[in-house]
Amino acid sequence: MQLHELLDPSFVTRQLMVRNEDVVFVKGILEASEGLCALFAERGGDLTLLAPSSRAAELDAVLDDLRVELDGVLGARAPVP
């Protein structure tokens, strides 16, 4: 599925940019977090994450930790329009 097919007001999106070699690590962490979010990688380490609004705080905490550990960059946090 494409990201635009999943967009709904009951979801939030987040952007995380990491080095290309860190993408598999990020994917592993998120997959171990049972249903936390879906990950979309359009190119390299430019990641878009889609999560239920009810899990936004949990996702934000995980992404903050990953940002620090991997020296990543988080994009603006906003609900899905």
N, C-alpha and C positions, 0 to 999 in steps of 0.2 A: 504494500500500500504506500501511497505517497502521503507526505505530511499534510498537505492541504485537504485530503479526503477525511482526515481525522479531527480537524479543528472544530471545536465546539466550546461554548462558554463554560462548560463544566470542567475544562482542562486549563492548565497553565503551561506555558513554554518557557524554557530557559536556554541560554546560549553559553557554551563553554568552549574556549579555545585552548588546546593543549598541543604539545609536540606530536607529530605523526606517530612516533614510536610509543607514545603513551595511550593511544586510542584503545588498544586491546586491554590494557590494565583498567581503564575507565569502564569499558564494557563489562569486564568481569566483575567489578565492584557493583555496578548497577544491576547486573543479572542476579547477583547474590542477594539483592535487596527485594526479592519476591514482589513483583508487580509495582515497584516504585515508579517506573517510567519507561517510556520507549525512547530509544536513541536513534537519531538519524545523523549520518555523516555525509555531507554533500561533497566535501573535499578535504582530504588530509585530517587534521585535527580540529576542524571547524565543526563542532557538534551542536545539534539542536535536540533538546530533550522535551518530551511531552508527558505530562503527568496529570492525574486527577487533582482537581483543586483541593480535595480533602487531604492530599499528601504533599502539598506545596511546601509546608514548613520542614517536613522531613527531607524532601529533595534539596531544599536550600541548605540545610545543615550538611548533607553529604557533599554537595557541590562546593561549599565553603572549605571543607576539609581537603577535597581534591585540588582545589585552586592553590591552597597553601602548599600541599605536598608536592604537586607537580609544577608549581610556578605557572599556573594557568591564568587565563583571563576570563572573567564572567561578564556576560552582556547584561543589559538592563532586564529587570524582572517585571514581567507584565502578564496579566491574564490574557487568554485568547480572546480576540475581538469578536 
